[in-house]
Amino acid sequence: MTKKIQKVIIIGSGPAGLTAAIYAARANLNPLVFEGLQPGGQLTITTDVENYPGFPDGIMGPEMMDLFRKQAQRFDAETFYLTVDKVDLTERPFKVYVGEELYHTETIIISTGASAQLLGLESESKLMGYGVSACATCDGFFFKEKKVLIVGGGDSAMEEATFLTKFASSVSIIHRRDEFRASKIMQDRALNNPKIDVIWNAAIESMIGDPQNGGLTGVVLKNTLSGETSEMECDGVFIAIGHTPNSDLFRGKLDLDEKGYILTGADNTHTSVEGVFAAGDIQDTVYRQAVTAAGSGCKAALDAEHFLENNPLD
């Protein structure tokens, strides 16, 4: 009995994976999509999305991802809420292991994304999307003339704090030490902004508010030197302590950068293994937006289609 060989398997979902599925399906490549632990990606923990073109009144993140999925399925993409456990990229057809099942495929598109590092508080999880965010460029607009806090001490925290001053009435950076690790130019830009102040040697111990009744209203701060706690009112908290690419599955099999992001070509989605492509936040260390992820998903599908035309299996 001959094994069936897929034309393309997409590992991961979100705007990148599901856009790749739409394009691959319309090219009659009959893609299989394994959506993983967080079907729909980071947008499933986002409430209002107002910056994606075509939705002038905004849309809820989970609803938007459901529309992406339905559009892919309309063109006969098969989507599964399953997680890939292992891949073998040593030769084509590649092997993809999902539980007890083994799939063979001529090409793979990786769209496993990156996860924002969070504080790990129960109250943080409860209020995510209700005053708590991990993306200032996504959600800053909702905090016009509001008092917001930002947690972090690196370049991204300085950049996001500066960005938030375009909307918020005040921005307080919460940092657990007495100096930042950000570059001097980024520090100076933030510290010289009259809207920004810094609360040194402090950490958020819990967040106050009810998702069903107005969302976040404040935080409990703990002094990291004395251990004393105090409450502070605020309208928003932005977590900016970094992202972790979801690339463990591909360590030792693809070229990654020092942080674990998959390296792709300068003007394409090709990885270090021919026939394997990467799209979205798994290879984007800069933009991390739904619209840029969708764009790279489109590119990955077109790259895969072109590759298949030029590299048929014997």
C-alpha positions in Angstrom: 0.0 0.0 0.0 1.5 3.3 -1.1 1.8 6.1 1.5 -0.1 9.3 0.6 2.2 12.3 0.2 0.8 15.7 0.9 1.8 18.7 -1.2 2.0 21.0 1.8 1.6 20.8 5.5 1.2 23.9 7.6 2.4 23.7 11.2 0.7 26.4 13.3 -2.1 28.8 12.7 -2.7 32.5 13.4 -2.9 35.0 10.5 0.3 33.6 8.9 -0.7 29.9 8.9 -4.3 30.5 7.9 -3.4 33.0 5.2 -0.9 30.4 3.8 -3.7 27.9 3.9 -6.0 30.1 1.9 -3.4 30.7 -0.8 -2.2 27.1 -0.9 -5.8 25.8 -1.0 -6.7 28.1 -3.9 -3.6 26.8 -5.7 -5.1 23.3 -5.4 -2.3 22.1 -3.1 -4.9 20.7 -0.6 -3.0 21.8 2.5 -3.3 20.2 5.9 -3.1 22.7 8.8 -2.2 21.5 12.3 -3.2 24.5 14.4 -1.4 23.5 17.6 -2.0 24.4 21.3 -3.4 27.9 20.6 -5.6 27.6 17.4 -5.7 31.1 15.9 -2.5 32.2 17.5 -2.1 35.3 19.8 -5.1 37.0 18.3 -7.3 34.5 20.2 -6.3 36.4 23.5 -7.0 39.8 21.9 -10.4 41.4 22.4 -10.8 44.3 19.9 -8.7 44.4 16.7 -9.1 47.8 15.1 -6.0 48.1 12.9 -6.6 45.2 10.4 -7.7 46.6 7.0 -11.2 45.7 5.9 -12.8 45.9 9.4 -13.7 49.6 9.8 -15.7 48.9 13.0 -13.1 46.6 14.5 -13.5 42.9 15.2 -12.9 40.5 18.1 -9.6 38.6 17.7 -11.1 35.1 18.0 -13.9 36.0 15.6 -11.4 37.3 13.1 -9.4 34.0 13.3 -12.6 32.0 12.8 -13.2 33.9 9.6 -9.7 33.2 8.4 -10.2 29.5 9.1 -13.6 29.4 7.4 -12.1 31.1 4.3 -9.4 28.5 4.1 -11.8 25.6 4.6 -14.0 27.0 1.8 -11.2 26.2 -0.6 -10.8 22.7 0.9 -7.9 23.3 3.3 -8.2 20.8 6.1 -7.6 22.2 9.6 -7.1 20.2 12.8 -6.8 21.3 16.4 -3.8 19.0 16.8 -0.2 19.5 17.8 2.8 18.3 15.8 5.2 16.3 18.1 8.1 15.8 15.8 9.4 16.4 12.3 12.1 14.8 10.2 13.5 17.2 7.7 16.5 15.1 6.5 14.9 14.2 3.2 11.8 14.8 1.0 9.1 13.8 1.5 9.4 15.2 5.0 7.9 13.3 7.9 5.5 15.0 10.3 4.4 13.1 13.5 1.1 14.0 15.1 0.4 11.7 18.0 0.3 8.2 16.7 -0.1 9.4 13.1 2.7 9.9 10.6 2.3 12.2 7.6 4.5 12.6 4.6 4.7 15.9 2.7 6.6 17.5 -0.1 6.8 20.9 1.6 6.2 22.4 5.1 5.2 25.9 6.0 6.0 26.8 9.7 3.8 29.4 11.4 4.1 28.4 15.0 4.5 32.1 16.1 6.1 33.6 19.2 4.6 33.9 22.7 4.8 37.1 24.6 6.5 36.5 27.9 4.1 37.3 30.7 4.4 37.7 34.5 2.5 34.5 35.2 -0.1 36.0 37.5 -3.6 34.6 37.7 -5.0 38.1 37.7 -3.0 38.9 34.6 -4.5 36.0 32.8 -8.0 37.0 33.9 -7.6 40.6 32.8 -5.7 40.0 29.5 -7.6 42.0 26.9 -9.5 43.9 29.6 -6.9 46.5 30.4 -3.9 44.2 30.2 -2.0 43.8 27.0 1.3 42.5 25.6 1.3 44.7 22.5 1.4 48.5 22.7 1.1 49.0 18.9 -1.9 46.8 18.9 -3.8 48.3 21.8 -2.4 51.7 22.6 -5.2 53.5 20.8 -7.7 52.3 23.4 -5.9 54.2 26.1 -6.4 57.8 25.0 -6.0 60.1 28.0 -5.6 57.1 30.3 -3.0 56.3 32.9 -1.0 53.2 31.9 1.9 51.2 33.3 4.5 49.3 31.3 6.6 46.5 32.7 10.1 45.9 31.5 13.6 47.4 31.2 14.8 46.5 27.7 14.7 48.3 24.4 11.2 47.1 23.6 9.9 48.4 26.9 11.4 51.9 26.2 10.0 51.8 22.6 6.6 50.8 23.7 6.6 53.4 26.6 7.5 56.1 24.2 4.8 54.9 21.7 2.1 54.9 24.4 2.7 58.6 25.2 1.0 59.4 21.9 -2.3 58.3 23.5 -2.0 58.0 27.3 -2.0 60.9 29.7 0.9 59.3 31.6 3.1 56.3 31.4 4.9 54.7 34.3 7.6 52.2 33.7 7.7 49.5 36.4 11.2 47.9 36.8 12.3 45.4 39.3 15.9 46.8 39.5 17.4 50.3 39.7 18.8 50.4 36.2 17.6 49.5 32.7 19.3 47.0 30.4 18.0 49.0 27.3 20.5 50.8 25.1 21.4 54.3 26.1 19.7 56.0 23.2 16.4 54.2 24.0 16.7 55.0 27.7 17.4 58.7 27.0 14.4 58.9 24.6 12.1 57.5 27.3 13.5 59.2 30.3 13.5 62.6 28.6 9.8 62.3 27.7 7.8 64.4 30.2 4.9 62.0 30.1 7.1 59.1 31.3 8.2 58.3 34.8 9.9 55.3 36.3 9.1 53.3 39.4 12.4 51.6 40.3 12.8 48.4 42.4 9.2 47.5 41.9 7.2 44.5 40.6 3.5 43.9 40.1 2.3 41.3 42.6 -1.3 41.3 41.4 -3.8 43.2 39.2 -7.1 44.6 40.4 -10.3 44.6 38.4 -13.1 42.6 37.0 -13.4 41.6 33.3 -17.2 41.8 33.5 -17.2 45.2 35.2 -14.9 47.7 33.6 -11.7 45.6 33.5 -8.5 46.6 35.1 -8.6 49.4 37.8 -5.2 49.1 39.4 -2.3 47.0 40.6 -0.6 45.9 43.8 3.1 46.8 43.6 5.8 45.2 45.7 9.1 47.0 46.5 11.8 44.4 45.6 14.1 45.8 48.3 11.9 46.2 51.3 9.1 43.8 50.4 6.5 46.5 51.2 3.3 46.5 49.0 1.1 49.3 47.9 -1.9 49.8 45.6 -1.7 52.0 42.5 -4.6 53.0 40.3 -4.2 52.7 36.6 -6.3 52.1 33.4 -3.9 49.8 31.6 -0.9 47.5 32.0 1.4 46.6 29.1 3.8 43.7 29.5 7.1 44.3 27.6 9.5 41.7 28.9 10.1 40.0 25.6 8.8 37.2 23.3 9.8 33.6 23.0 9.6 32.0 19.5 7.8 28.7 19.5 10.7 26.9 17.7 11.7 24.1 20.0 10.4 21.6 17.4 13.0 22.8 14.9 16.1 23.1 17.0 19.0 21.3 15.4 16.9 20.9 12.2 16.8 24.5 10.9 19.0 27.5 11.2 17.8 29.7 14.1 19.1 33.0 15.4 20.5 33.4 18.9 17.0 34.0 20.3 15.5 31.0 18.5 13.7 32.7 15.6 13.8 30.8 12.4 16.1 32.4 9.8 14.6 33.0 6.4 15.9 34.6 3.2 16.2 38.4 2.9 13.3 38.7 0.4 11.5 35.3 0.8 10.3 32.7 3.3 12.9 30.0 2.5 14.6 28.4 5.5 17.9 26.6 5.6 16.2 23.4 4.4 14.9 23.4 0.8 11.1 22.9 0.7 10.6 24.2 4.3 9.3 27.8 4.7 8.5 30.0 7.7 6.0 32.8 8.1 4.8 35.1 10.7 6.1 35.8 14.2 8.3 32.6 14.2 10.6 34.5 11.9 9.6 38.2 12.4 11.6 39.8 15.2 10.5 43.3 14.3 6.9 44.0 13.4 4.8 41.2 15.0 1.5 42.5 13.6 -1.4 40.5 12.3 -1.3 42.2 8.9 2.5 41.5 8.4 2.0 37.9 9.6 -0.8 37.4 7.0 1.4 39.0 4.3 4.3 36.6 5.1 1.8 33.7 5.1 0.8 34.6 1.6 4.5 34.8 0.6 5.2 31.3 2.1 2.4 29.7 0.2 3.5 31.3 -3.1 7.1 30.2 -2.4 5.9 26.7 -1.7 3.8 26.6 -4.9 6.8 27.8 -6.9 9.1 25.3 -5.2 6.8 22.4 -6.0 6.6 23.4 -9.6 10.3 23.4 -10.0 11.2 20.5 -7.7 8.9 17.6 -8.3 9.5 14.4 -6.4 10.7 11.6 -8.6 
